[in-house]
């Protein structure tokens, strides 16, 4: 099995370093609540989203991938093959799978940094992009 290499933005690395004292001794950054030898379940992610106030017909854990895929392509102008590699999607054509060994590591790292900066801008209201973002308020 070929290892999956996922370039990360500076902000992501900072968050992982902050989490290291809590989860660094485990195999998974987000372990299962019942067993640290298993990853967090999809249901745990769904439950967290519901507690944050996202209704089930509005967002699921996988929805963040779809949102990133759309914005990276349509708003930020990254090539679809870079995005697909980052999302660990398989190349669709059989010849591509057989012969394409590219990883686009430098371009994907740049893409992730642009994405993280984009999200920071939305959060901080520091750009024109923030004009169409509604403040999120946690439900009680």
C-alpha positions as CSV (number, residue, x, y, z in Angstrom):
1,X,0.0,0.0,0.0
2,X,1.3,3.4,-1.0
3,X,1.5,5.8,2.0
4,X,-0.8,8.8,1.7
5,X,1.1,12.1,2.1
6,X,-1.1,15.1,3.0
7,X,0.6,18.5,3.0
8,X,-0.7,20.8,5.7
9,X,-0.9,24.5,6.2
10,X,1.0,26.3,8.9
11,X,-2.2,26.8,10.9
12,X,-3.0,23.0,10.7
13,X,0.5,22.1,12.0
14,X,0.0,24.6,14.9
15,X,-3.3,23.0,15.9
16,X,-1.8,19.5,15.7
17,X,1.1,20.7,18.0
18,X,-1.4,22.1,20.5
19,X,-3.2,18.7,20.5
20,X,-0.1,16.7,20.9
21,X,0.0,16.7,24.7
22,X,-3.6,15.3,24.6
23,X,-3.4,12.8,21.8
24,X,0.3,12.5,20.9
25,X,0.7,9.2,22.7
26,X,-2.0,7.6,20.6
27,X,-2.1,6.4,17.0
28,X,-4.9,8.8,16.1
29,X,-5.2,12.5,16.7
30,X,-8.9,12.1,17.1
31,X,-9.3,8.7,18.7
32,X,-12.6,6.8,19.3
33,X,-14.1,7.6,22.7
34,X,-14.2,4.0,23.7
35,X,-10.8,2.9,22.3
36,X,-7.8,5.0,21.5
37,X,-6.7,2.3,19.1
38,X,-9.6,3.2,16.7
39,X,-10.3,6.5,15.0
40,X,-13.2,8.7,16.0
41,X,-16.4,7.5,14.4
42,X,-18.5,9.3,11.9
43,X,-21.3,9.3,14.4
44,X,-19.1,11.2,16.9
45,X,-18.5,13.8,14.2
46,X,-22.2,14.0,13.5
47,X,-23.1,14.4,17.2
48,X,-20.5,17.2,17.6
49,X,-22.0,19.0,14.6
50,X,-25.5,18.7,16.0
51,X,-24.3,20.0,19.4
52,X,-22.8,23.0,17.5
53,X,-26.2,23.7,16.1
54,X,-25.9,22.3,12.5
55,X,-29.2,20.5,11.6
56,X,-28.8,17.1,9.9
57,X,-30.1,18.4,6.6
58,X,-27.5,21.2,6.5
59,X,-24.1,19.6,7.3
60,X,-22.3,16.3,7.9
61,X,-18.6,15.6,8.5
62,X,-18.0,14.8,4.8
63,X,-19.7,18.0,3.8
64,X,-16.6,20.0,4.8
65,X,-14.7,18.1,2.1
66,X,-17.3,18.9,-0.5
67,X,-17.3,22.6,0.6
68,X,-13.5,22.7,0.4
69,X,-13.5,21.0,-3.0
70,X,-16.0,23.5,-4.4
71,X,-14.3,26.6,-3.0
72,X,-10.8,25.6,-3.9
73,X,-11.9,25.1,-7.5
74,X,-14.5,27.8,-8.1
75,X,-13.3,30.6,-5.7
76,X,-9.6,30.0,-5.3
77,X,-8.9,28.7,-8.8
78,X,-6.9,25.5,-8.0
79,X,-6.7,22.8,-10.6
80,X,-9.1,19.9,-9.9
81,X,-6.3,17.3,-10.0
82,X,-4.5,19.0,-7.2
83,X,-7.7,19.1,-5.1
84,X,-8.5,15.4,-5.9
85,X,-5.0,14.4,-4.8
86,X,-5.4,16.3,-1.6
87,X,-8.7,14.6,-0.9
88,X,-7.2,11.2,-1.6
89,X,-9.6,10.6,-4.5
90,X,-8.5,8.1,-7.1
91,X,-7.7,9.1,-10.7
92,X,-10.8,8.1,-12.7
93,X,-9.2,6.7,-15.9
94,X,-7.5,3.3,-15.8
95,X,-4.4,4.6,-17.7
96,X,-4.0,7.4,-15.2
97,X,-4.1,5.1,-12.3
98,X,-1.5,2.8,-13.9
99,X,1.0,5.5,-15.0
100,X,0.3,8.7,-13.0
101,X,2.7,8.7,-10.0
102,X,2.6,12.4,-9.4
103,X,1.9,13.8,-6.0
104,X,2.1,17.5,-6.6
105,X,3.4,18.0,-3.0
106,X,4.7,21.6,-3.4
107,X,1.5,22.7,-5.2
108,X,-0.7,21.0,-2.7
109,X,1.1,22.5,0.2
110,X,0.6,25.9,-1.3
111,X,-3.0,25.2,-1.9
112,X,-3.5,24.2,1.7
113,X,-1.8,27.4,2.9
114,X,-4.1,29.5,0.6
115,X,-7.1,27.6,1.9
116,X,-6.1,28.1,5.6
117,X,-5.5,31.8,4.9
118,X,-8.9,32.0,3.2
119,X,-10.6,30.5,6.2
120,X,-8.7,32.9,8.5
121,X,-9.8,35.8,6.4
122,X,-13.4,34.6,6.6
123,X,-13.2,34.2,10.4
124,X,-11.5,37.6,10.9
125,X,-13.5,39.5,8.4
126,X,-10.2,40.7,6.8
127,X,-11.3,40.5,3.2
128,X,-14.0,41.0,0.6
129,X,-14.7,37.3,1.0
130,X,-16.1,37.9,4.5
131,X,-18.9,40.1,3.3
132,X,-21.2,37.1,2.6
133,X,-20.4,35.1,5.8
134,X,-22.9,35.0,8.6
135,X,-21.6,34.9,12.2
136,X,-21.9,31.5,13.7
137,X,-23.6,31.3,17.1
138,X,-23.6,28.1,19.1
139,X,-27.0,26.8,20.0
140,X,-27.9,26.3,23.6
